Amino acid sequence: MLHTSRLLSYAHAIQANQGKRALLEPQAEQLGLDREESVRVLDTLHTLGVAEGWQLVGRKMILGESIATSEAVQLPRLGYLYQHSVLHAEDNATAIKLRGTKPLMVEPTLVFGLGSTPEPGEGLQTFLQRFDSVALALEILQNPFKSERWVDADKVCANGFHSHLVMGEAKTLSQKSRTVFDQLVSNATMTLNVVERQGAQIVGFGMGRDRLDKSLQHAYALHQRHIELTSESPFVAGQCLAIGGWLPAAPMCSGQEWVAVVSGIDLPSLRVAIE
């Protein structure tokens, strides 16, 4: 009971800190949280947000910082996306204002739209057909912790450091491409550029197979696990799934413009200026 109350207290602390300038001390190691308990903190944070009027519009994969050896540990955890934090870039370019003292990072992301809700017992190929669109996005991350002593469990508790998700134009996926999209991603490349007064430079470049292999298959495994625990899929028709981790998140600040370009997938580049 005492441990449960501490998990609840940690969720309340993270929720109360949102929108404030102050930074938090990470508590996962002190509390001895494993990744499953960190999900309990995250789910409590979600419940608190919904009580304040947050509207769920999708899920996001939260990847660990370290490379694990166990397939069960390698699977990402599922965070939450809300209407107030998801922005759409008209003509694949936009400007956003960000305030606060917490460190900001930016990470290129693919966002899949769900045309229908997966059902219990369905196979991988049927599951993949549920995703009917894909868009390039930039996720803005905001680390709420004071020090670098946070661990993966703290990141899960804090919803993967999610602050905003800026989405470009969504493209409809053909029936065929839905079943082979992991292979398309594996052979595609992502480039992340920053434009400043001094000029432009490439901040990150990588192939999908380097860090993002089998993401939709991992989503299927998460679907199966959630079905076992709750009898419902975490993925819902009309919502979306964001898959980041293609490139390491890069530090960002106001006055910069960030440009994400993907090659090998028919998606337009995305430009986001930070004011």
Buried (B, 14 or more C-beta within 10 A) or exposed (E): EEEEEBBBBBBBBBBEBBEEEEBBEBBBEEBEBEBEBBBBBBBBBBEBBEEEEBEBBBBBBBBBEEEEEEEEEBBBBBBBBBEEBBBBBEEBBBEBEBEEEBBBBBBBBBBBBBBBEBEEEBEBEBBBBBBBBBBBBBBBBBBBBEEEEBBBBBBBBBBBBBBBBBBBBBBEBEEEBBBEBBBBBBEBBBBBBBBEEEEEEEBBEBBBBBBBBBBBEBBBBBBBBBBEEEEBBBBBEEBBBBBBBBBEBBEBEEEBBBBBBBEBBEBBBBBBBBE
